[in-house]
Amino acid sequence: MVAYNIVFAGETGVGKSSLINLLFDLEVSPTSNDILGVTEGRKRFIAVRDSLVYRLWDTPGFNEGTQGNILTHQAMKELETLFKELESADGVHLLVFCFRFTKYFTTGLQRVFESVIASIHGIQVPIVAAVTHADEMRQAPEDWWNIMPAYLLWRMKTILLMPGRRRKAKDDMWQLIKGHATPLLQGESLPKEVNVILFGQTGVGKSSVVNLIAGEPVAEVSPDADGCTMSSTEYQFVVGAHDFRIWDTVGLEEPAVGMNTYLDAVLKALQLIRRVAAAGGVNLLLFCMPGRRVTRTAQSNYRLFYEILCESKVPIGLVITNLEREKDMENWWTRNEKALYDFGIKSVGHACVTGLPYHPKQYALSRAAIYGLLTDCDRFGKYIMPLDDWFRRVVKNMRSLVMGGSLPKGEKLTQALSTRGGLKEDDARRLKKYLEEPEREDVVRHLATFQA
């Protein structure tokens, strides 16, 4: 997803983290960034405001102090590295220079400002100032600002972190960011299609994740009406500059149910992939798992969608649900990351969430987490499964994963393909032969003509 990059820089202890908490109106934790990696000392937060996505970067503080101590060169290096990384990707849209109110502009504060400017190496980025602890000010802000050095000609906004005035400070800060951040490029601001296959077992909260992304109820939160593996429901909605198309898809169940047969799964898989191909391909797989122990069924679902259906060519993100009872939802990942890795479940990113809006704090953090995951995966293009090769691989491998029922024999199989799969009789007979003899090449080359 397209997002603004807002970088906060300044001295150690001036309140950069408190300022970010103010923007969220709650205590927040840094979101994961498993693609770029979060360098120790820098923290990334995701905020959603008026359907726009903001990455807020909290950088290491400069150990300057207002009395002229020695600069922390590591902080300069971190800021320089971050600017280079962002500039090579989406760009930096705003730099917020944070400093604590001081009656006079000291030499130490001047050095910090000069070091911040030196760290960006001439990159063109708007700069605004956020002055914390401004409740200590005993004069009009305009009078105080007029005694500052003339070369500090960036726009200044005073942030008052005082009880009873936080709401105004929050609104003023958001207005400052939205008013001065570099606009997105024209290509970035145009609607961008994002096609997602969302999968997991029945009851893990996939519909709630759809609503979490949409920011409003678009999916009915209820048990899946059709428990068959690969059965899917399609949702389309717009969020900001993005047109989302999400296929909410049932994965393998535990234990297997009567409808969850190999034949049903193959037919549903064929229908799903044809729909995805007609939509131009898939950008992302989202694997929903409940915040419990990792099971063999979870491992099989990962193999089915990531390895078998998408040939390990589509980025996959993990969405860990039902974490509303966790004090810090991200702690679940810390405790279970190794277990997932041991099961062979790897991803480009993750989001630890709750889909229950009556837990407002966790729900707000959950939406930020899922948007962070989507922004990380925005760099990947769409992938279209080659139908012939794909179907051969699925037919051969799905037998070992789908537990339940066996193939009908002879004409009963042909009839089932026609009635339940909606295939023409000739197509049903060809598919019957391939299901019975999956190595037959003369059957495979006709699969693309099926009207499932």
C-alpha positions as CSV (number, residue, x, y, z in Angstrom):
1,M,0.0,0.0,0.0
2,V,1.1,3.6,-0.7
3,A,2.2,5.3,2.5
4,Y,3.8,8.5,3.7
5,N,7.2,8.3,5.5
6,I,7.4,10.8,8.4
7,V,10.7,10.8,10.2
8,F,11.1,12.1,13.7
9,A,14.6,13.3,14.8
10,G,16.1,15.2,17.6
11,E,17.9,15.0,21.0
12,T,17.7,12.1,23.4
13,G,14.8,12.5,25.9
14,V,13.0,15.4,24.3
15,G,9.8,13.3,23.9
16,K,9.8,11.9,20.3
17,S,8.2,8.7,21.5
18,S,5.7,10.6,23.6
19,L,4.8,12.7,20.5
20,I,4.2,9.5,18.5
21,N,2.0,8.1,21.3
22,L,0.1,11.4,21.2
23,L,-0.6,11.0,17.5
24,F,-2.1,7.5,18.3
25,D,-3.8,8.7,21.5
26,L,-2.5,5.6,23.2
27,E,0.7,3.7,24.0
28,V,2.0,2.0,20.9
29,S,4.6,-0.6,20.1
30,P,6.7,-0.7,16.9
31,T,5.2,-2.7,14.1
32,S,7.2,-5.5,12.4
33,N,9.0,-5.0,9.2
34,D,10.4,-8.4,8.2
35,I,11.3,-7.3,4.7
36,L,13.5,-4.3,5.3
37,G,14.3,-5.3,8.9
38,V,14.0,-2.8,11.8
39,T,17.5,-1.7,12.7
40,E,18.1,-1.6,16.4
41,G,17.6,1.9,17.6
42,R,15.0,2.9,15.0
43,K,11.3,2.1,15.4
44,R,8.5,2.2,12.8
45,F,4.9,2.8,13.6
46,I,1.9,2.6,11.2
47,A,-0.9,5.1,11.6
48,V,-4.1,5.3,9.5
49,R,-5.7,8.7,9.3
50,D,-8.6,9.5,7.0
51,S,-7.9,6.3,5.0
52,L,-4.3,7.4,4.4
53,V,-1.4,5.4,5.7
54,Y,1.6,6.9,7.5
55,R,4.8,5.3,8.5
56,L,6.1,7.2,11.6
57,W,9.8,6.6,12.1
58,D,11.2,7.2,15.6
59,T,15.0,7.6,15.3
60,P,17.8,7.3,17.9
61,G,18.3,10.6,19.8
62,F,21.4,12.8,19.6
63,N,23.2,12.8,23.0
64,E,23.9,16.5,22.7
65,G,21.9,18.0,25.5
66,T,21.5,21.8,25.6
67,Q,24.9,22.4,27.3
68,G,27.1,21.4,24.3
69,N,28.1,17.8,25.0
70,I,29.6,15.6,22.3
71,L,27.4,14.5,19.5
72,T,26.4,10.8,19.1
73,H,27.8,9.9,15.7
74,Q,25.9,6.6,15.7
75,A,22.6,8.6,15.7
76,M,23.8,10.5,12.7
77,K,24.7,7.3,10.9
78,E,21.4,5.7,11.7
79,L,19.5,8.8,10.4
80,E,21.6,8.9,7.3
81,T,21.1,5.2,6.6
82,L,17.3,5.5,7.1
83,F,17.0,8.5,4.7
84,K,19.0,6.6,2.0
85,E,16.8,3.5,2.4
86,L,13.6,5.4,2.2
87,E,14.8,7.7,-0.6
88,S,15.6,4.6,-2.7
89,A,12.1,3.2,-2.0
90,D,9.1,5.5,-1.4
91,G,10.9,8.7,-0.4
92,V,10.8,10.8,2.7
93,H,7.7,13.0,2.8
94,L,8.4,15.0,6.0
95,L,11.1,15.5,8.7
96,V,9.9,16.5,12.1
97,F,12.7,18.0,14.2
98,C,11.8,17.6,17.9
99,F,13.4,19.6,20.7
100,R,12.4,20.6,24.2
101,F,11.5,24.2,25.0
102,T,14.4,26.2,26.1
103,K,14.3,29.9,26.8
104,Y,17.3,30.6,24.5
105,F,18.5,28.8,21.4
106,T,21.7,27.2,22.8
107,T,24.9,26.1,21.0
108,G,24.1,22.5,21.8
109,L,20.6,22.7,20.2
110,Q,22.2,24.4,17.1
111,R,24.6,21.5,16.8
112,V,21.9,19.0,17.0
113,F,19.9,20.7,14.2
114,E,23.0,21.1,12.0
115,S,23.8,17.4,12.5
116,V,20.2,16.4,11.5
117,I,20.5,18.5,8.4
118,A,23.9,17.0,7.6
119,S,22.6,13.5,7.9
120,I,20.1,13.9,5.1
121,H,22.8,14.9,2.6
122,G,20.8,17.5,0.7
123,I,17.7,15.3,0.1
124,Q,14.8,17.6,-0.6
125,V,12.3,17.1,2.2
126,P,10.0,19.5,4.1
127,I,11.1,20.2,7.7
128,V,8.8,21.2,10.6
129,A,9.6,21.6,14.2
130,A,7.7,20.1,17.2
131,V,8.6,21.8,20.5
132,T,7.8,19.7,23.5
133,H,7.3,20.8,27.1
134,A,6.0,24.1,25.7
135,D,3.9,24.5,28.9
136,E,7.0,26.0,30.4
137,M,6.8,28.9,28.0
138,R,6.0,32.2,29.7
139,Q,5.6,34.3,26.6
140,A,3.7,34.3,23.3
141,P,5.0,31.6,21.0
142,E,5.5,34.2,18.2
143,D,7.6,36.4,20.5
144,W,9.7,33.4,21.6
145,W,10.2,32.2,18.0
146,N,11.3,35.7,16.9
147,I,14.4,35.5,19.0
148,M,15.5,32.3,17.3
149,P,18.3,32.5,14.7
150,A,17.2,33.8,11.3
151,Y,18.4,30.8,9.4
152,L,15.9,28.6,11.1
153,L,13.1,29.4,8.7
154,W,11.1,26.2,8.8
155,R,7.5,26.2,10.0
156,M,7.2,25.7,13.8
157,K,4.3,24.2,15.7
158,T,4.3,24.1,19.5
159,I,3.0,20.8,21.0
160,L,1.6,21.2,24.4
161,L,1.7,17.9,26.3
162,M,-0.5,18.9,29.2
163,P,-3.5,17.2,30.8
164,G,-6.7,18.5,29.2
165,R,-5.0,19.8,26.1
166,R,-3.8,16.5,24.5
167,R,-6.7,16.4,22.0
168,K,-5.9,19.8,20.6
169,A,-2.2,19.0,20.5
170,K,-3.0,15.7,18.6
171,D,-5.2,17.5,16.1
172,D,-2.7,20.3,15.6
173,M,0.1,17.8,15.0
174,W,-1.9,15.8,12.5
175,Q,-2.8,19.0,10.7
176,L,0.9,20.0,10.6
177,I,1.9,16.6,9.1
178,K,-0.9,16.6,6.5
179,G,-0.4,20.2,5.6
180,H,3.4,20.0,5.0
181,A,4.2,16.4,3.9
182,T,5.3,16.2,0.3
183,P,2.3,15.0,-1.8
184,L,2.4,11.5,-3.2
185,L,3.6,11.3,-6.8
186,Q,0.7,11.2,-9.3
187,G,1.3,7.5,-10.0
188,E,1.3,6.7,-6.3
189,S,-2.0,8.6,-5.7
190,L,-3.9,6.8,-8.5
191,P,-6.0,3.8,-7.4
192,K,-3.9,0.7,-7.2
193,E,-5.3,-2.8,-7.4
194,V,-4.3,-5.1,-4.6
195,N,-5.4,-8.8,-5.0
196,V,-5.2,-10.9,-1.9
197,I,-6.0,-14.6,-1.2
198,L,-6.9,-14.7,2.5
199,F,-6.9,-18.3,3.8
200,G,-7.2,-20.3,7.0
201,Q,-9.4,-22.8,8.8
202,T,-13.1,-22.1,9.6
203,G,-13.5,-19.9,12.6
204,V,-10.1,-18.3,12.8
205,G,-11.5,-14.8,12.1
206,K,-10.8,-14.3,8.3
207,S,-14.0,-12.2,7.9
208,S,-12.9,-10.0,10.8
209,V,-9.6,-9.5,9.1
210,V,-11.4,-8.4,5.9
211,N,-13.3,-5.8,8.0
212,L,-10.1,-4.7,9.7
213,I,-8.6,-3.9,6.3
214,A,-11.7,-2.2,5.0
215,G,-12.2,-0.1,8.1
216,E,-15.9,-0.9,8.1
217,P,-18.1,-4.0,8.1
218,V,-18.0,-5.5,4.5
219,A,-17.9,-9.2,5.5
220,E,-20.4,-10.9,7.6
221,V,-18.6,-12.3,10.7
222,S,-20.0,-15.8,10.9
223,P,-18.9,-19.4,10.4
224,D,-18.2,-20.3,6.8
225,A,-21.4,-21.5,5.1
226,D,-19.5,-23.9,2.9
227,G,-16.9,-25.9,4.8
228,C,-15.3,-27.3,1.7
229,T,-11.6,-26.8,1.3
230,M,-10.8,-24.0,-1.2
231,S,-14.4,-22.6,-1.0
232,S,-14.0,-18.8,-1.3
233,T,-16.0,-15.6,-1.0
234,E,-14.9,-12.5,-2.9
235,Y,-14.9,-9.0,-1.5
236,Q,-14.1,-5.7,-3.3
237,F,-13.7,-2.3,-1.6
238,V,-11.6,0.8,-1.8
239,V,-9.3,2.0,1.0
240,G,-7.5,5.3,0.3
241,A,-5.6,4.9,-3.0
242,H,-6.2,1.2,-3.2
243,D,-8.8,-1.1,-4.8
244,F,-8.8,-4.3,-2.8
245,R,-10.1,-7.6,-4.1
246,I,-9.9,-10.2,-1.4
247,W,-10.8,-13.9,-1.7
248,D,-11.7,-15.2,1.7
249,T,-10.9,-18.9,1.3
250,V,-11.4,-21.9,3.4
251,G,-8.3,-24.0,4.0
252,L,-7.8,-27.5,5.3
253,E,-9.9,-28.4,8.3
254,E,-9.0,-30.3,11.5
255,P,-10.7,-32.7,11.8
256,A,-11.8,-33.3,8.2
257,V,-15.5,-32.9,7.5
258,G,-17.6,-34.9,5.1
259,M,-17.7,-32.3,2.3
260,N,-14.0,-31.8,2.6
261,T,-13.1,-34.3,-0.1
262,Y,-10.3,-34.4,-2.6
263,L,-12.7,-33.9,-5.6
264,D,-14.5,-31.0,-4.0
265,A,-11.1,-29.3,-3.1
266,V,-9.8,-29.8,-6.7
267,L,-12.9,-28.3,-8.2
268,K,-13.0,-25.3,-5.8
269,A,-9.3,-24.7,-6.4
270,L,-9.8,-24.7,-10.1
271,Q,-12.6,-22.1,-9.8
272,L,-10.5,-19.9,-7.4
273,I,-7.5,-19.8,-9.6
274,R,-9.5,-19.1,-12.7
275,R,-11.1,-16.1,-10.9
276,V,-7.7,-14.9,-9.7
277,A,-6.3,-15.2,-13.2
278,A,-9.2,-13.2,-14.6
279,A,-8.5,-10.5,-12.1
280,G,-4.9,-10.2,-13.3
281,G,-3.2,-12.3,-10.7
282,V,-2.5,-12.3,-7.0
283,N,-0.3,-9.8,-5.1
284,L,-0.3,-11.4,-1.7
285,L,-1.2,-14.4,0.4
286,L,-2.5,-13.8,3.9
287,F,-2.5,-16.8,6.2
288,C,-4.8,-16.5,9.2
289,M,-3.9,-18.5,12.2
290,P,-5.4,-18.3,15.7
291,G,-3.0,-17.3,18.5
292,R,-2.6,-20.9,19.8
293,R,-0.1,-23.6,19.3
294,V,1.0,-24.4,15.8
295,T,-0.6,-27.5,14.4
296,R,0.2,-29.9,11.6
297,T,-3.0,-28.6,9.8
298,A,-1.5,-25.1,9.8
299,Q,1.7,-26.5,8.3
300,S,-0.4,-28.3,5.6
301,N,-2.4,-25.2,4.8
302,Y,0.9,-23.3,4.3
303,R,2.1,-26.0,1.9
304,L,-1.2,-26.1,0.0
305,F,-1.5,-22.4,-0.7
306,Y,2.1,-21.1,-0.7
307,E,4.0,-24.1,-2.1
308,I,1.5,-26.0,-4.2
309,L,-1.0,-23.4,-5.5
310,C,1.5,-20.5,-5.9
311,E,4.8,-22.3,-6.4
312,S,6.4,-20.2,-3.6
313,K,6.3,-17.2,-6.0
314,V,3.7,-15.1,-4.1
315,P,4.7,-13.3,-0.9
316,I,2.9,-14.6,2.1
317,G,2.1,-12.7,5.3
318,L,1.0,-14.3,8.6
319,V,-2.0,-12.8,10.4
320,I,-2.2,-14.1,14.0
321,T,-5.8,-13.6,15.3
322,N,-7.7,-13.8,18.6
323,L,-5.0,-12.0,20.6
324,E,-7.3,-9.6,22.4
325,R,-6.3,-11.1,25.7
326,E,-2.6,-10.4,25.2
327,K,-1.4,-7.4,27.0
328,D,1.0,-6.8,24.2
329,M,-0.1,-8.7,21.1
330,E,3.3,-8.6,19.5
331,N,4.6,-10.7,22.4
332,W,2.8,-13.7,20.8
333,W,5.2,-13.5,17.9
334,T,8.2,-13.3,20.1
335,R,7.2,-16.4,21.9
336,N,6.2,-18.4,18.8
337,E,8.4,-17.3,16.0
338,K,10.8,-20.2,16.4
339,A,8.0,-22.8,16.5
340,L,6.7,-21.4,13.2
341,Y,10.1,-21.6,11.7
342,D,10.6,-25.2,12.9
343,F,7.3,-26.1,11.1
344,G,8.7,-24.6,7.9
345,I,6.3,-21.6,8.0
346,K,8.2,-18.6,6.8
347,S,6.8,-15.2,5.7
348,V,7.7,-11.7,4.5
349,G,5.9,-10.2,7.4
350,H,3.3,-10.7,10.1
351,A,0.5,-8.9,12.0
352,C,-0.7,-9.8,15.5
353,V,-4.3,-8.7,15.7
354,T,-7.7,-8.9,17.2
355,G,-10.8,-8.6,15.0
356,L,-13.0,-7.5,17.9
357,P,-13.8,-3.7,17.7
358,Y,-15.1,-3.7,21.3
359,H,-11.4,-3.9,22.3
360,P,-10.7,-0.3,21.0
361,K,-7.0,-0.1,21.9
362,Q,-6.1,-3.5,20.5
363,Y,-8.3,-3.0,17.5
364,A,-6.6,0.3,16.6
365,L,-3.2,-1.3,17.0
366,S,-4.4,-4.3,14.9
367,R,-5.5,-2.1,12.0
368,A,-2.1,-0.4,12.2
369,A,-0.4,-3.8,12.2
370,I,-2.3,-5.1,9.2
371,Y,-1.7,-1.9,7.2
372,G,2.0,-2.2,8.1
373,L,2.1,-5.7,6.6
374,L,0.3,-4.5,3.5
375,T,2.7,-1.6,3.0
376,D,5.7,-3.9,3.3
377,C,4.3,-6.2,0.6
378,D,3.4,-3.4,-1.8
379,R,6.7,-3.8,-3.7
380,F,5.7,-7.1,-5.2
381,G,3.8,-7.4,-8.5
382,K,1.0,-9.8,-9.5
383,Y,1.5,-13.4,-10.1
384,I,-0.7,-15.5,-12.5
385,M,-0.6,-19.3,-12.1
386,P,0.1,-21.1,-15.4
387,L,-3.1,-23.2,-15.5
388,D,-1.7,-26.3,-17.2
389,D,1.4,-26.8,-15.0
390,W,-0.6,-25.6,-11.9
391,F,-3.4,-28.1,-12.3
392,R,-1.0,-31.1,-12.8
393,R,0.9,-30.1,-9.6
394,V,-2.3,-29.6,-7.6
395,V,-3.9,-32.8,-8.6
396,K,-0.7,-34.8,-7.7
397,N,-0.1,-33.1,-4.4
398,M,-3.5,-32.4,-3.0
399,R,-4.2,-36.1,-2.5
400,S,-1.7,-36.1,0.4
401,L,-3.3,-33.0,2.1
402,V,-7.0,-33.3,1.8
403,M,-8.4,-36.0,4.1
404,G,-11.9,-37.1,3.4
405,G,-13.7,-39.3,0.9
406,S,-12.3,-40.9,-2.2
407,L,-12.9,-40.3,-5.9
408,P,-16.1,-41.8,-7.5
409,K,-15.4,-44.3,-10.2
410,G,-16.1,-44.4,-13.9
411,E,-19.3,-42.5,-15.0
412,K,-20.1,-41.5,-11.5
413,L,-17.0,-39.3,-11.5
414,T,-17.9,-37.8,-14.9
415,Q,-21.4,-37.0,-13.5
416,A,-20.0,-35.5,-10.4
417,L,-17.7,-33.2,-12.4
418,S,-20.6,-32.1,-14.6
419,T,-23.2,-31.5,-11.8
420,R,-21.0,-30.3,-8.9
421,G,-18.2,-28.8,-10.9
422,G,-20.3,-27.2,-13.6
423,L,-18.2,-28.6,-16.4
424,K,-19.4,-29.4,-19.9
425,E,-19.7,-33.1,-20.5
426,D,-16.6,-33.3,-22.8
427,D,-14.5,-31.3,-20.3
428,A,-15.7,-33.5,-17.5
429,R,-14.6,-36.6,-19.3
430,R,-11.2,-35.2,-20.0
431,L,-10.8,-34.1,-16.4
432,K,-11.9,-37.5,-15.3
433,K,-9.1,-39.1,-17.2
434,Y,-6.6,-36.8,-15.7
435,L,-7.8,-37.4,-12.2
436,E,-7.5,-41.1,-12.8
437,E,-4.2,-40.8,-14.7
438,P,-2.5,-37.6,-13.7
439,E,0.5,-38.1,-16.0
440,R,-1.4,-38.0,-19.2
441,E,-0.2,-35.0,-21.3
442,D,-3.1,-35.1,-23.8
443,V,-5.5,-34.3,-21.0
444,V,-3.4,-31.5,-19.4
445,R,-3.2,-29.4,-22.5
446,H,-7.0,-29.1,-22.7
447,L,-7.5,-27.8,-19.1
448,A,-7.3,-24.1,-20.1
449,T,-10.5,-24.5,-22.0
450,F,-12.6,-25.7,-19.1
451,Q,-15.6,-23.6,-18.2
452,A,-15.6,-24.2,-14.5
